[in-house]
Amino acid sequence: MTDKELRTLTWDEAVTLTSPHPYVLASCADAAGRPNAIGLGWWTICSWEPPMVVISLGEPRYSRECIDAGQEFVLCFLGEEHAKGAWICGTKSGRKGDKLAGAGLTTIPSLKVKAPTVAQSVVALECAVRQRVPAGDHILYVGEVLSMRGIPGGAKTLFSLHYRKLIAIGPDGNASLSVPFK
């Protein structure tokens, strides 16, 4: 077998080879209205009309509890200057404290949902949960996009290399391959 032939991979190797994945925050609020956000690389567009996305959250996650309670989330795309804050949101729990404040991020009211929008977003997609699908150790949430806001101009957004490294790529294809995030 040469290095140009397909070989059997582990799941970890396969996910690494399919990287990068767009890295976003899903902001939400708990039953008391306290804001929270989780960093995600597992999301995708799943419908053009109506516009819909799918996010995947681990079963034990506090953010999963928040989304179950509110049935809403905002998919927030951050620029490379907020990589450290975005990484904190993906590696710390907000169950016992204000994770967003600890990440140096703030929220603003959303236009169509009660879940807050991360103020530092380059693009924000406000979503209402239309379907909840158990999938192994994760839950898939199909969200209908009710409002879309953004800052036109080509800011680079974050991508995850299998949750080991963040890079940033702009809509023009320009990339920053060494984004400080820890």
C-alpha positions as CSV (number, residue, x, y, z in Angstrom):
1,M,0.0,0.0,0.0
2,T,1.3,3.4,-0.9
3,D,0.5,6.7,0.8
4,K,-1.8,7.6,-2.1
5,E,-4.1,4.6,-1.5
6,L,-7.2,4.6,0.8
7,R,-6.7,2.8,4.1
8,T,-8.9,2.1,7.1
9,L,-9.0,5.1,9.5
10,T,-10.0,5.6,13.1
11,W,-12.9,8.0,13.7
12,D,-10.4,10.6,15.1
13,E,-8.2,10.3,12.0
14,A,-11.3,10.7,9.7
15,V,-12.6,13.8,11.5
16,T,-9.1,15.3,11.4
17,L,-8.8,14.7,7.7
18,T,-12.2,16.3,7.0
19,S,-11.2,19.5,8.8
20,P,-11.5,22.4,8.9
21,H,-15.1,22.9,10.1
22,P,-16.6,26.3,10.6
23,Y,-16.4,27.1,14.3
24,V,-19.4,29.0,15.7
25,L,-21.1,29.9,18.9
26,A,-24.6,28.8,19.6
27,S,-26.0,31.4,22.0
28,C,-29.0,30.5,24.2
29,A,-30.6,31.3,27.5
30,D,-31.5,29.1,30.4
31,A,-35.0,28.8,31.9
32,A,-34.4,31.9,34.0
33,G,-33.2,33.9,31.0
34,R,-29.5,33.8,31.9
35,P,-27.4,34.0,28.6
36,N,-25.0,31.2,27.6
37,A,-23.1,30.1,24.5
38,I,-21.3,27.0,23.4
39,G,-18.6,26.6,20.7
40,L,-19.5,24.2,17.9
41,G,-17.8,22.8,14.9
42,W,-20.7,20.4,14.2
43,W,-23.3,22.4,12.4
44,T,-24.6,22.6,8.8
45,I,-27.1,24.3,6.5
46,C,-29.9,21.8,5.9
47,S,-32.6,23.7,3.9
48,W,-32.6,26.7,1.5
49,E,-36.4,27.4,1.7
50,P,-37.2,27.9,4.4
51,P,-33.6,28.6,5.6
52,M,-32.6,26.0,8.2
53,V,-29.5,24.8,10.0
54,V,-28.7,21.8,12.2
55,I,-26.5,22.0,15.3
56,S,-25.2,19.0,17.3
57,L,-24.8,19.2,21.1
58,G,-23.5,16.5,23.5
59,E,-26.3,15.1,25.7
60,P,-24.8,16.2,29.1
61,R,-24.1,19.8,28.0
62,Y,-25.6,22.7,29.9
63,S,-26.2,24.5,26.6
64,R,-28.3,21.5,25.5
65,E,-30.5,22.0,28.6
66,C,-30.8,25.8,27.8
67,I,-31.9,25.1,24.2
68,D,-34.4,22.4,25.4
69,A,-35.8,25.0,27.8
70,G,-36.1,27.9,25.3
71,Q,-36.4,26.1,22.0
72,E,-34.2,28.8,20.4
73,F,-30.6,29.5,19.6
74,V,-28.5,32.1,17.7
75,L,-25.7,30.8,15.5
76,C,-23.0,33.4,15.9
77,F,-19.9,33.6,13.6
78,L,-17.0,35.4,15.3
79,G,-14.0,37.0,13.7
80,E,-10.4,36.0,14.4
81,E,-9.9,38.8,16.9
82,H,-12.4,36.9,19.2
83,A,-10.8,33.5,18.9
84,K,-9.8,33.3,22.6
85,G,-13.3,34.1,23.7
86,A,-14.9,31.7,21.3
87,W,-12.5,28.9,22.5
88,I,-13.4,29.6,26.1
89,C,-17.1,29.2,25.2
90,G,-16.3,25.8,23.7
91,T,-14.2,24.5,26.6
92,K,-15.9,25.9,29.7
93,S,-19.4,25.3,31.1
94,G,-21.7,28.2,31.9
95,R,-23.7,26.2,34.4
96,K,-22.1,27.8,37.4
97,G,-21.1,31.2,36.1
98,D,-21.2,33.8,33.3
99,K,-19.1,32.1,30.7
100,L,-19.6,34.9,28.2
101,A,-18.2,37.6,30.5
102,G,-15.3,35.3,31.3
103,A,-14.7,35.1,27.5
104,G,-14.7,38.8,27.1
105,L,-17.9,38.7,25.1
106,T,-21.2,40.5,25.5
107,T,-24.8,40.0,24.2
108,I,-27.4,42.2,22.5
109,P,-31.1,41.5,22.1
110,S,-32.0,39.4,19.1
111,L,-34.7,40.6,16.7
112,K,-36.9,37.5,16.5
113,V,-36.0,35.1,19.4
114,K,-35.5,35.5,23.1
115,A,-32.0,33.9,23.0
116,P,-29.4,36.6,22.9
117,T,-27.0,37.4,20.1
118,V,-23.3,37.7,20.8
119,A,-22.5,41.4,20.1
120,Q,-19.1,40.6,18.6
121,S,-20.6,38.4,15.8
122,V,-19.7,39.0,12.2
123,V,-22.9,37.0,11.2
124,A,-25.8,36.0,13.4
125,L,-28.6,33.6,12.5
126,E,-31.5,33.6,14.9
127,C,-33.2,30.2,15.0
128,A,-36.3,28.6,16.4
129,V,-36.0,24.8,17.0
130,R,-38.3,22.9,14.7
131,Q,-37.0,19.4,15.4
132,R,-34.9,17.6,18.1
133,V,-33.3,14.4,17.0
134,P,-31.3,12.0,19.3
135,A,-28.2,10.9,17.5
136,G,-25.9,8.6,19.5
137,D,-24.3,10.6,22.3
138,H,-25.5,13.9,20.8
139,I,-28.8,15.7,20.1
140,L,-29.4,17.3,16.7
141,Y,-31.4,20.5,16.7
142,V,-33.0,21.6,13.4
143,G,-33.4,25.3,13.6
144,E,-35.4,27.5,11.2
145,V,-33.6,30.8,10.6
146,L,-36.0,33.6,11.5
147,S,-33.6,36.5,11.2
148,M,-30.2,37.1,9.7
149,R,-27.8,39.9,10.6
150,G,-24.2,40.5,9.7
151,I,-21.4,43.0,9.0
152,P,-20.7,43.1,5.3
153,G,-17.1,43.5,4.3
154,G,-15.3,40.2,4.3
155,A,-14.2,39.6,7.9
156,K,-12.4,36.3,8.4
157,T,-14.5,33.8,10.5
158,L,-13.2,30.9,12.6
159,F,-12.7,27.3,11.6
160,S,-11.7,24.4,13.8
161,L,-9.1,21.8,12.9
162,H,-10.7,19.0,14.9
163,Y,-10.9,21.1,18.0
164,R,-7.1,21.3,18.2
165,K,-6.4,24.5,16.4
166,L,-8.4,27.5,15.1
167,I,-7.8,29.2,11.8
168,A,-9.7,32.1,10.1
169,I,-10.8,32.2,6.5
170,G,-12.5,35.2,4.7
171,P,-15.2,35.0,2.0
172,D,-12.5,36.0,-0.4
173,G,-10.4,32.9,0.4
174,N,-7.7,34.8,2.4
175,A,-6.7,32.8,5.5
176,S,-4.9,33.3,8.8
177,L,-3.5,29.9,9.6
178,S,-2.1,30.7,13.0
179,V,-4.8,32.3,15.1
180,P,-4.0,32.6,18.8
181,F,-6.8,31.0,20.7
182,K,-5.5,29.6,24.1
